[in-house]
C-alpha cells in the first residue's frame, strides 16, 4: 500500500485512536483488513488494501 493511502484511514470508530491504526495483509489468502492496536477492533476482510481502507472508513449515518 502506498504511504499516502495510510493517511486516508479514519480514526478507530470505537476508541478514536489515530496513531495505532494499521493494515494487516495475508498474501497467501489475498486478504486485507484494517486493525486498531489500541482496542483490537478490526474492519471487514477485503481482497485489496484499498477496499479494506474504504470498508474501515465507512460509517453508519445517523438520522
N, CA, C and O atoms as a Tripos MOL2 file, in Angstrom:
@<TRIPOS>MOLECULE
protein
  252   251    63     0     0
PROTEIN
NO_CHARGES

@<TRIPOS>ATOM
      1 N           0.8460   -1.1760    0.0000 N.3       1 UNK1
      2 CA          0.0000    0.0000    0.0000 C.3       1 UNK1
      3 C           0.8860    1.2320    0.0000 C.2       1 UNK1
      4 O           1.9180    1.2620    0.6710 O.2       1 UNK1
      5 N           0.4870    2.2440   -0.7480 N.am      2 UNK2
      6 CA          1.2210    3.4970   -0.7980 C.3       2 UNK2
      7 C           1.1000    4.2280    0.5290 C.2       2 UNK2
      8 O           0.0860    4.1380    1.2200 O.2       2 UNK2
      9 N           2.1740    4.9630    0.8720 N.am      3 UNK3
     10 CA          2.1650    5.7310    2.1140 C.3       3 UNK3
     11 C           1.0190    6.7370    2.1610 C.2       3 UNK3
     12 O           0.4260    6.9470    3.2190 O.2       3 UNK3
     13 N           0.7000    7.3650    1.0230 N.am      4 UNK4
     14 CA         -0.3440    8.3860    1.0390 C.3       4 UNK4
     15 C          -1.7130    7.8030    1.3610 C.2       4 UNK4
     16 O          -2.5820    8.5130    1.8650 O.2       4 UNK4
     17 N          -1.9140    6.5330    1.0810 N.am      5 UNK5
     18 CA         -3.1960    5.9080    1.3940 C.3       5 UNK5
     19 C          -3.3590    5.6950    2.8970 C.2       5 UNK5
     20 O          -4.4780    5.6990    3.4100 O.2       5 UNK5
     21 N          -2.2450    5.5090    3.6030 N.am      6 UNK6
     22 CA         -2.3020    5.3240    5.0460 C.3       6 UNK6
     23 C          -2.9580    6.5330    5.7070 C.2       6 UNK6
     24 O          -3.7180    6.3780    6.6630 O.2       6 UNK6
     25 N          -2.6750    7.7240    5.2110 N.am      7 UNK7
     26 CA         -3.2380    8.9330    5.8170 C.3       7 UNK7
     27 C          -4.7370    9.0470    5.5600 C.2       7 UNK7
     28 O          -5.4130    9.8440    6.2100 O.2       7 UNK7
     29 N          -5.2600    8.2680    4.6280 N.am      8 UNK8
     30 CA         -6.6840    8.3040    4.3310 C.3       8 UNK8
     31 C          -7.5050    7.4520    5.2990 C.2       8 UNK8
     32 O          -8.7350    7.4830    5.2580 O.2       8 UNK8
     33 N          -6.8450    6.7020    6.1580 N.am      9 UNK9
     34 CA         -7.5630    5.8490    7.1020 C.3       9 UNK9
     35 C          -8.1110    6.7090    8.2360 C.2       9 UNK9
     36 O          -7.3700    7.4520    8.8800 O.2       9 UNK9
     37 N          -9.4090    6.6000    8.4710 N.am     10 UNK10
     38 CA        -10.0540    7.3590    9.5480 C.3      10 UNK10
     39 C          -9.6750    6.7650   10.9020 C.2      10 UNK10
     40 O          -9.2720    5.6040   10.9830 O.2      10 UNK10
     41 N          -9.8040    7.5550   11.9610 N.am     11 UNK11
     42 CA         -9.5390    7.0330   13.3060 C.3      11 UNK11
     43 C         -10.4700    5.8670   13.6320 C.2      11 UNK11
     44 O         -11.5140    5.6920   13.0040 O.2      11 UNK11
     45 N         -10.0810    5.0920   14.6050 N.am     12 UNK12
     46 CA        -10.8940    3.9610   15.0430 C.3      12 UNK12
     47 C         -12.2650    4.4550   15.5000 C.2      12 UNK12
     48 O         -12.3450    5.3800   16.3080 O.2      12 UNK12
     49 N         -13.3460    3.8520   14.9980 N.am     13 UNK13
     50 CA        -14.6830    4.2960   15.3940 C.3      13 UNK13
     51 C         -15.0450    3.8920   16.8240 C.2      13 UNK13
     52 O         -16.0410    4.3680   17.3690 O.2      13 UNK13
     53 N         -14.2540    3.0280   17.4260 N.am     14 UNK14
     54 CA        -14.5680    2.5370   18.7660 C.3      14 UNK14
     55 C         -13.7910    3.2600   19.8580 C.2      14 UNK14
     56 O         -14.3460    3.5800   20.9100 O.2      14 UNK14
     57 N         -12.4890    3.5220   19.6110 N.am     15 UNK15
     58 CA        -11.6850    4.1720   20.6510 C.3      15 UNK15
     59 C         -11.1470    5.5330   20.2180 C.2      15 UNK15
     60 O         -10.6270    6.2840   21.0440 O.2      15 UNK15
     61 N         -11.2670    5.8580   18.9250 N.am     16 UNK16
     62 CA        -10.8060    7.1490   18.4290 C.3      16 UNK16
     63 C          -9.3210    7.2250   18.1460 C.2      16 UNK16
     64 O          -8.8140    8.2950   17.8100 O.2      16 UNK16
     65 N          -8.6120    6.1140   18.2740 N.am     17 UNK17
     66 CA         -7.1710    6.1050   18.0640 C.3      17 UNK17
     67 C          -6.8140    6.4980   16.6360 C.2      17 UNK17
     68 O          -7.4120    6.0080   15.6780 O.2      17 UNK17
     69 N          -5.8430    7.3800   16.5040 N.am     18 UNK18
     70 CA         -5.3390    7.7620   15.1910 C.3      18 UNK18
     71 C          -3.9370    7.2340   14.9630 C.2      18 UNK18
     72 O          -3.4860    7.1480   13.8210 O.2      18 UNK18
     73 N          -3.2540    6.8850   16.0130 N.am     19 UNK19
     74 CA         -1.8510    6.5190   15.9230 C.3      19 UNK19
     75 C          -1.6540    5.0340   15.6600 C.2      19 UNK19
     76 O          -0.7710    4.6610   14.8870 O.2      19 UNK19
     77 N          -2.4470    4.1870   16.2770 N.am     20 UNK20
     78 CA         -2.2220    2.7520   16.2420 C.3      20 UNK20
     79 C          -3.0690    2.0200   15.2090 C.2      20 UNK20
     80 O          -3.4930    0.8870   15.4360 O.2      20 UNK20
     81 N          -3.3110    2.6620   14.0830 N.am     21 UNK21
     82 CA         -4.0800    2.0290   13.0190 C.3      21 UNK21
     83 C          -3.1080    1.4490   12.0020 C.2      21 UNK21
     84 O          -2.1340    2.1060   11.6340 O.2      21 UNK21
     85 N          -3.3590    0.2390   11.5480 N.am     22 UNK22
     86 CA         -2.5180   -0.3850   10.5400 C.3      22 UNK22
     87 C          -3.3380   -1.2730    9.6300 C.2      22 UNK22
     88 O          -4.5420   -1.4400    9.8210 O.2      22 UNK22
     89 N          -2.6700   -1.8430    8.6350 N.am     23 UNK23
     90 CA         -3.3320   -2.7570    7.7030 C.3      23 UNK23
     91 C          -2.6570   -4.1120    7.8040 C.2      23 UNK23
     92 O          -1.4350   -4.2160    7.7000 O.2      23 UNK23
     93 N          -3.4450   -5.1340    8.0040 N.am     24 UNK24
     94 CA         -2.9300   -6.4960    8.0400 C.3      24 UNK24
     95 C          -3.0700   -7.0940    6.6460 C.2      24 UNK24
     96 O          -4.1280   -7.0030    6.0230 O.2      24 UNK24
     97 N          -2.0060   -7.6990    6.1700 N.am     25 UNK25
     98 CA         -2.0020   -8.3150    4.8450 C.3      25 UNK25
     99 C          -1.6920   -9.8000    4.9760 C.2      25 UNK25
    100 O          -0.7530  -10.1810    5.6760 O.2      25 UNK25
    101 N          -2.4650  -10.6290    4.3160 N.am     26 UNK26
    102 CA         -2.1950  -12.0530    4.2440 C.3      26 UNK26
    103 C          -2.0280  -12.3970    2.7720 C.2      26 UNK26
    104 O          -3.0120  -12.5970    2.0590 O.2      26 UNK26
    105 N          -0.7810  -12.4640    2.3170 N.am     27 UNK27
    106 CA         -0.5180  -12.6860    0.8930 C.3      27 UNK27
    107 C          -0.8890  -14.0970    0.4410 C.2      27 UNK27
    108 O          -1.1390  -14.3140   -0.7450 O.2      27 UNK27
    109 N          -0.9290  -15.0410    1.3450 N.am     28 UNK28
    110 CA         -1.2930  -16.4100    0.9770 C.3      28 UNK28
    111 C          -2.7610  -16.4740    0.5680 C.2      28 UNK28
    112 O          -3.1040  -17.0980   -0.4360 O.2      28 UNK28
    113 N          -3.6160  -15.8350    1.3410 N.am     29 UNK29
    114 CA         -5.0480  -15.8560    1.0590 C.3      29 UNK29
    115 C          -5.5160  -14.6280    0.2990 C.2      29 UNK29
    116 O          -6.6670  -14.5750   -0.1340 O.2      29 UNK29
    117 N          -4.6460  -13.6380    0.1270 N.am     30 UNK30
    118 CA         -5.0230  -12.4160   -0.5770 C.3      30 UNK30
    119 C          -6.0650  -11.6180    0.1720 C.2      30 UNK30
    120 O          -7.0030  -11.0920   -0.4270 O.2      30 UNK30
    121 N          -5.9030  -11.5270    1.4850 N.am     31 UNK31
    122 CA         -6.8830  -10.8010    2.2870 C.3      31 UNK31
    123 C          -6.2300   -9.6400    3.0210 C.2      31 UNK31
    124 O          -5.0550   -9.6880    3.3840 O.2      31 UNK31
    125 N          -7.0190   -8.6000    3.2270 N.am     32 UNK32
    126 CA         -6.5570   -7.3860    3.8830 C.3      32 UNK32
    127 C          -7.6330   -6.9060    4.8420 C.2      32 UNK32
    128 O          -8.8250   -7.0410    4.5640 O.2      32 UNK32
    129 N          -7.2140   -6.3440    5.9720 N.am     33 UNK33
    130 CA         -8.1560   -5.6630    6.8490 C.3      33 UNK33
    131 C          -7.4060   -4.6390    7.6770 C.2      33 UNK33
    132 O          -6.2130   -4.7830    7.9420 O.2      33 UNK33
    133 N          -8.1210   -3.6110    8.0790 N.am     34 UNK34
    134 CA         -7.5560   -2.5710    8.9250 C.3      34 UNK34
    135 C          -7.8000   -2.9750   10.3720 C.2      34 UNK34
    136 O          -8.8670   -3.4900   10.7080 O.2      34 UNK34
    137 N          -6.8080   -2.7390   11.2270 N.am     35 UNK35
    138 CA         -6.9520   -3.0770   12.6350 C.3      35 UNK35
    139 C          -6.4740   -1.9280   13.5100 C.2      35 UNK35
    140 O          -5.6910   -1.0800   13.0800 O.2      35 UNK35
    141 N          -6.9500   -1.9190   14.7180 N.am     36 UNK36
    142 CA         -6.5380   -0.9210   15.7030 C.3      36 UNK36
    143 C          -5.7580   -1.6250   16.8070 C.2      36 UNK36
    144 O          -6.2970   -2.4910   17.4970 O.2      36 UNK36
    145 N          -4.4990   -1.2580   16.9730 N.am     37 UNK37
    146 CA         -3.6870   -1.8510   18.0350 C.3      37 UNK37
    147 C          -4.1030   -1.3850   19.4230 C.2      37 UNK37
    148 O          -3.7780   -2.0300   20.4200 O.2      37 UNK37
    149 N          -4.8110   -0.2850   19.4910 N.am     38 UNK38
    150 CA         -5.2020    0.2620   20.7860 C.3      38 UNK38
    151 C          -6.3310   -0.5440   21.4300 C.2      38 UNK38
    152 O          -6.2590   -0.8640   22.6170 O.2      38 UNK38
    153 N          -7.3770   -0.8770   20.6570 N.am     39 UNK39
    154 CA         -8.5280   -1.5890   21.2370 C.3      39 UNK39
    155 C          -8.7890   -2.9430   20.5710 C.2      39 UNK39
    156 O          -9.7550   -3.6250   20.9120 O.2      39 UNK39
    157 N          -7.9320   -3.3350   19.6220 N.am     40 UNK40
    158 CA         -8.0210   -4.6380   18.9410 C.3      40 UNK40
    159 C          -9.2340   -4.8040   18.0390 C.2      40 UNK40
    160 O          -9.5760   -5.9310   17.6810 O.2      40 UNK40
    161 N          -9.8900   -3.7190   17.6620 N.am     41 UNK41
    162 CA        -11.0030   -3.8530   16.7190 C.3      41 UNK41
    163 C         -10.4470   -4.0170   15.3050 C.2      41 UNK41
    164 O          -9.3460   -3.5600   14.9990 O.2      41 UNK41
    165 N         -11.2250   -4.6720   14.4580 N.am     42 UNK42
    166 CA        -10.8070   -4.8960   13.0780 C.3      42 UNK42
    167 C         -11.9380   -4.5390   12.1290 C.2      42 UNK42
    168 O         -13.1170   -4.6060   12.4770 O.2      42 UNK42
    169 N         -11.5480   -4.1630   10.9350 N.am     43 UNK43
    170 CA        -12.5150   -3.9340    9.8780 C.3      43 UNK43
    171 C         -12.7810   -5.2350    9.1460 C.2      43 UNK43
    172 O         -12.1330   -6.2440    9.4220 O.2      43 UNK43
    173 N         -13.7180   -5.2250    8.2230 N.am     44 UNK44
    174 CA        -14.0410   -6.4330    7.4680 C.3      44 UNK44
    175 C         -12.8990   -6.8520    6.5420 C.2      44 UNK44
    176 O         -12.1490   -6.0110    6.0470 O.2      44 UNK44
    177 N         -12.7780   -8.1420    6.3180 N.am     45 UNK45
    178 CA        -11.7560   -8.6810    5.4220 C.3      45 UNK45
    179 C         -12.1370   -8.3550    3.9870 C.2      45 UNK45
    180 O         -13.2820   -8.5440    3.5770 O.2      45 UNK45
    181 N         -11.1630   -7.8620    3.2280 N.am     46 UNK46
    182 CA        -11.3720   -7.4650    1.8380 C.3      46 UNK46
    183 C         -10.2920   -8.0940    0.9600 C.2      46 UNK46
    184 O          -9.3300   -8.6670    1.4710 O.2      46 UNK46
    185 N         -10.4470   -7.9900   -0.3500 N.am     47 UNK47
    186 CA         -9.4870   -8.5940   -1.2770 C.3      47 UNK47
    187 C          -8.3880   -7.6320   -1.7130 C.2      47 UNK47
    188 O          -7.4070   -8.0640   -2.3190 O.2      47 UNK47
    189 N          -8.5230   -6.3460   -1.4230 N.am     48 UNK48
    190 CA         -7.4710   -5.3700   -1.7380 C.3      48 UNK48
    191 C          -7.2700   -4.4490   -0.5420 C.2      48 UNK48
    192 O          -8.1610   -4.2900    0.2940 O.2      48 UNK48
    193 N          -6.0860   -3.8460   -0.4740 N.am     49 UNK49
    194 CA         -5.8220   -2.9280    0.6260 C.3      49 UNK49
    195 C          -6.7000   -1.6870    0.5440 C.2      49 UNK49
    196 O          -7.1520   -1.1780    1.5700 O.2      49 UNK49
    197 N          -6.9430   -1.2000   -0.6590 N.am     50 UNK50
    198 CA         -7.7740    0.0000   -0.7900 C.3      50 UNK50
    199 C          -9.2290   -0.2750   -0.4060 C.2      50 UNK50
    200 O          -9.8870    0.5940    0.1680 O.2      50 UNK50
    201 N          -9.7380   -1.4670   -0.7120 N.am     51 UNK51
    202 CA        -11.1120   -1.7820   -0.3050 C.3      51 UNK51
    203 C         -11.1930   -2.0080    1.2050 C.2      51 UNK51
    204 O         -12.2350   -1.7590    1.8120 O.2      51 UNK51
    205 N         -10.1090   -2.4760    1.8120 N.am     52 UNK52
    206 CA        -10.0770   -2.6200    3.2700 C.3      52 UNK52
    207 C         -10.1530   -1.2530    3.9400 C.2      52 UNK52
    208 O         -10.8510   -1.0870    4.9400 O.2      52 UNK52
    209 N          -9.4370   -0.2740    3.3890 N.am     53 UNK53
    210 CA         -9.4810    1.0880    3.9220 C.3      53 UNK53
    211 C         -10.8670    1.6840    3.7220 C.2      53 UNK53
    212 O         -11.4040    2.3190    4.6290 O.2      53 UNK53
    213 N         -11.4520    1.4850    2.5430 N.am     54 UNK54
    214 CA        -12.8010    2.0030    2.2750 C.3      54 UNK54
    215 C         -13.8250    1.4070    3.2350 C.2      54 UNK54
    216 O         -14.6960    2.1170    3.7390 O.2      54 UNK54
    217 N         -13.7190    0.1080    3.4870 N.am     55 UNK55
    218 CA        -14.6520   -0.5540    4.4000 C.3      55 UNK55
    219 C         -14.4750   -0.0340    5.8260 C.2      55 UNK55
    220 O         -15.4580    0.1700    6.5380 O.2      55 UNK55
    221 N         -13.2330    0.1780    6.2420 N.am     56 UNK56
    222 CA        -12.9520    0.7120    7.5760 C.3      56 UNK56
    223 C         -13.5030    2.1260    7.7210 C.2      56 UNK56
    224 O         -14.0710    2.4790    8.7540 O.2      56 UNK56
    225 N         -13.3300    2.9220    6.6850 N.am     57 UNK57
    226 CA        -13.7490    4.3230    6.7240 C.3      57 UNK57
    227 C         -15.2580    4.5090    6.6440 C.2      57 UNK57
    228 O         -15.7640    5.5820    6.9700 O.2      57 UNK57
    229 N         -15.9780    3.4880    6.2180 N.am     58 UNK58
    230 CA        -17.4370    3.5970    6.0910 C.3      58 UNK58
    231 C         -18.0530    3.6850    7.4860 C.2      58 UNK58
    232 O         -17.7600    2.8720    8.3630 O.2      58 UNK58
    233 N         -18.9030    4.6760    7.6690 N.am     59 UNK59
    234 CA        -19.5610    4.8890    8.9540 C.3      59 UNK59
    235 C         -21.0670    4.8940    8.7510 C.2      59 UNK59
    236 O         -21.5670    5.3360    7.7160 O.2      59 UNK59
    237 N         -21.7720    4.4020    9.7400 N.am     60 UNK60
    238 CA        -23.2360    4.4330    9.6810 C.3      60 UNK60
    239 C         -23.7000    5.8790    9.7750 C.2      60 UNK60
    240 O         -23.1670    6.6670   10.5560 O.2      60 UNK60
    241 N         -24.6900    6.2120    8.9770 N.am     61 UNK61
    242 CA        -25.2380    7.5650    9.0680 C.3      61 UNK61
    243 C         -26.3150    7.5810   10.1430 C.2      61 UNK61
    244 O         -27.0540    6.6120   10.3220 O.2      61 UNK61
    245 N         -26.3860    8.6710   10.8350 N.am     62 UNK62
    246 CA        -27.3850    8.8230   11.8930 C.3      62 UNK62
    247 C         -28.4250    9.8220   11.4270 C.2      62 UNK62
    248 O         -28.1090   10.9670   11.1030 O.2      62 UNK62
    249 N         -29.6750    9.3710   11.3960 N.am     63 UNK63
    250 CA        -30.7120   10.3140   11.0210 C.3      63 UNK63
    251 C         -31.5420    9.9240    9.8840 C.2      63 UNK63
    252 O         -32.4470   10.6650    9.4970 O.2      63 UNK63
@<TRIPOS>BOND
     1     1     2 1
     2     2     3 1
     3     3     4 2
     4     3     5 am
     5     5     6 1
     6     6     7 1
     7     7     8 2
     8     7     9 am
     9     9    10 1
    10    10    11 1
    11    11    12 2
    12    11    13 am
    13    13    14 1
    14    14    15 1
    15    15    16 2
    16    15    17 am
    17    17    18 1
    18    18    19 1
    19    19    20 2
    20    19    21 am
    21    21    22 1
    22    22    23 1
    23    23    24 2
    24    23    25 am
    25    25    26 1
    26    26    27 1
    27    27    28 2
    28    27    29 am
    29    29    30 1
    30    30    31 1
    31    31    32 2
    32    31    33 am
    33    33    34 1
    34    34    35 1
    35    35    36 2
    36    35    37 am
    37    37    38 1
    38    38    39 1
    39    39    40 2
    40    39    41 am
    41    41    42 1
    42    42    43 1
    43    43    44 2
    44    43    45 am
    45    45    46 1
    46    46    47 1
    47    47    48 2
    48    47    49 am
    49    49    50 1
    50    50    51 1
    51    51    52 2
    52    51    53 am
    53    53    54 1
    54    54    55 1
    55    55    56 2
    56    55    57 am
    57    57    58 1
    58    58    59 1
    59    59    60 2
    60    59    61 am
    61    61    62 1
    62    62    63 1
    63    63    64 2
    64    63    65 am
    65    65    66 1
    66    66    67 1
    67    67    68 2
    68    67    69 am
    69    69    70 1
    70    70    71 1
    71    71    72 2
    72    71    73 am
    73    73    74 1
    74    74    75 1
    75    75    76 2
    76    75    77 am
    77    77    78 1
    78    78    79 1
    79    79    80 2
    80    79    81 am
    81    81    82 1
    82    82    83 1
    83    83    84 2
    84    83    85 am
    85    85    86 1
    86    86    87 1
    87    87    88 2
    88    87    89 am
    89    89    90 1
    90    90    91 1
    91    91    92 2
    92    91    93 am
    93    93    94 1
    94    94    95 1
    95    95    96 2
    96    95    97 am
    97    97    98 1
    98    98    99 1
    99    99   100 2
   100    99   101 am
   101   101   102 1
   102   102   103 1
   103   103   104 2
   104   103   105 am
   105   105   106 1
   106   106   107 1
   107   107   108 2
   108   107   109 am
   109   109   110 1
   110   110   111 1
   111   111   112 2
   112   111   113 am
   113   113   114 1
   114   114   115 1
   115   115   116 2
   116   115   117 am
   117   117   118 1
   118   118   119 1
   119   119   120 2
   120   119   121 am
   121   121   122 1
   122   122   123 1
   123   123   124 2
   124   123   125 am
   125   125   126 1
   126   126   127 1
   127   127   128 2
   128   127   129 am
   129   129   130 1
   130   130   131 1
   131   131   132 2
   132   131   133 am
   133   133   134 1
   134   134   135 1
   135   135   136 2
   136   135   137 am
   137   137   138 1
   138   138   139 1
   139   139   140 2
   140   139   141 am
   141   141   142 1
   142   142   143 1
   143   143   144 2
   144   143   145 am
   145   145   146 1
   146   146   147 1
   147   147   148 2
   148   147   149 am
   149   149   150 1
   150   150   151 1
   151   151   152 2
   152   151   153 am
   153   153   154 1
   154   154   155 1
   155   155   156 2
   156   155   157 am
   157   157   158 1
   158   158   159 1
   159   159   160 2
   160   159   161 am
   161   161   162 1
   162   162   163 1
   163   163   164 2
   164   163   165 am
   165   165   166 1
   166   166   167 1
   167   167   168 2
   168   167   169 am
   169   169   170 1
   170   170   171 1
   171   171   172 2
   172   171   173 am
   173   173   174 1
   174   174   175 1
   175   175   176 2
   176   175   177 am
   177   177   178 1
   178   178   179 1
   179   179   180 2
   180   179   181 am
   181   181   182 1
   182   182   183 1
   183   183   184 2
   184   183   185 am
   185   185   186 1
   186   186   187 1
   187   187   188 2
   188   187   189 am
   189   189   190 1
   190   190   191 1
   191   191   192 2
   192   191   193 am
   193   193   194 1
   194   194   195 1
   195   195   196 2
   196   195   197 am
   197   197   198 1
   198   198   199 1
   199   199   200 2
   200   199   201 am
   201   201   202 1
   202   202   203 1
   203   203   204 2
   204   203   205 am
   205   205   206 1
   206   206   207 1
   207   207   208 2
   208   207   209 am
   209   209   210 1
   210   210   211 1
   211   211   212 2
   212   211   213 am
   213   213   214 1
   214   214   215 1
   215   215   216 2
   216   215   217 am
   217   217   218 1
   218   218   219 1
   219   219   220 2
   220   219   221 am
   221   221   222 1
   222   222   223 1
   223   223   224 2
   224   223   225 am
   225   225   226 1
   226   226   227 1
   227   227   228 2
   228   227   229 am
   229   229   230 1
   230   230   231 1
   231   231   232 2
   232   231   233 am
   233   233   234 1
   234   234   235 1
   235   235   236 2
   236   235   237 am
   237   237   238 1
   238   238   239 1
   239   239   240 2
   240   239   241 am
   241   241   242 1
   242   242   243 1
   243   243   244 2
   244   243   245 am
   245   245   246 1
   246   246   247 1
   247   247   248 2
   248   247   249 am
   249   249   250 1
   250   250   251 1
   251   251   252 2
@<TRIPOS>SUBSTRUCTURE
     1 UNK1         2 RESIDUE 1 A UNK
     2 UNK2         6 RESIDUE 1 A UNK
     3 UNK3        10 RESIDUE 1 A UNK
     4 UNK4        14 RESIDUE 1 A UNK
     5 UNK5        18 RESIDUE 1 A UNK
     6 UNK6        22 RESIDUE 1 A UNK
     7 UNK7        26 RESIDUE 1 A UNK
     8 UNK8        30 RESIDUE 1 A UNK
     9 UNK9        34 RESIDUE 1 A UNK
    10 UNK10       38 RESIDUE 1 A UNK
    11 UNK11       42 RESIDUE 1 A UNK
    12 UNK12       46 RESIDUE 1 A UNK
    13 UNK13       50 RESIDUE 1 A UNK
    14 UNK14       54 RESIDUE 1 A UNK
    15 UNK15       58 RESIDUE 1 A UNK
    16 UNK16       62 RESIDUE 1 A UNK
    17 UNK17       66 RESIDUE 1 A UNK
    18 UNK18       70 RESIDUE 1 A UNK
    19 UNK19       74 RESIDUE 1 A UNK
    20 UNK20       78 RESIDUE 1 A UNK
    21 UNK21       82 RESIDUE 1 A UNK
    22 UNK22       86 RESIDUE 1 A UNK
    23 UNK23       90 RESIDUE 1 A UNK
    24 UNK24       94 RESIDUE 1 A UNK
    25 UNK25       98 RESIDUE 1 A UNK
    26 UNK26      102 RESIDUE 1 A UNK
    27 UNK27      106 RESIDUE 1 A UNK
    28 UNK28      110 RESIDUE 1 A UNK
    29 UNK29      114 RESIDUE 1 A UNK
    30 UNK30      118 RESIDUE 1 A UNK
    31 UNK31      122 RESIDUE 1 A UNK
    32 UNK32      126 RESIDUE 1 A UNK
    33 UNK33      130 RESIDUE 1 A UNK
    34 UNK34      134 RESIDUE 1 A UNK
    35 UNK35      138 RESIDUE 1 A UNK
    36 UNK36      142 RESIDUE 1 A UNK
    37 UNK37      146 RESIDUE 1 A UNK
    38 UNK38      150 RESIDUE 1 A UNK
    39 UNK39      154 RESIDUE 1 A UNK
    40 UNK40      158 RESIDUE 1 A UNK
    41 UNK41      162 RESIDUE 1 A UNK
    42 UNK42      166 RESIDUE 1 A UNK
    43 UNK43      170 RESIDUE 1 A UNK
    44 UNK44      174 RESIDUE 1 A UNK
    45 UNK45      178 RESIDUE 1 A UNK
    46 UNK46      182 RESIDUE 1 A UNK
    47 UNK47      186 RESIDUE 1 A UNK
    48 UNK48      190 RESIDUE 1 A UNK
    49 UNK49      194 RESIDUE 1 A UNK
    50 UNK50      198 RESIDUE 1 A UNK
    51 UNK51      202 RESIDUE 1 A UNK
    52 UNK52      206 RESIDUE 1 A UNK
    53 UNK53      210 RESIDUE 1 A UNK
    54 UNK54      214 RESIDUE 1 A UNK
    55 UNK55      218 RESIDUE 1 A UNK
    56 UNK56      222 RESIDUE 1 A UNK
    57 UNK57      226 RESIDUE 1 A UNK
    58 UNK58      230 RESIDUE 1 A UNK
    59 UNK59      234 RESIDUE 1 A UNK
    60 UNK60      238 RESIDUE 1 A UNK
    61 UNK61      242 RESIDUE 1 A UNK
    62 UNK62      246 RESIDUE 1 A UNK
    63 UNK63      250 RESIDUE 1 A UNK
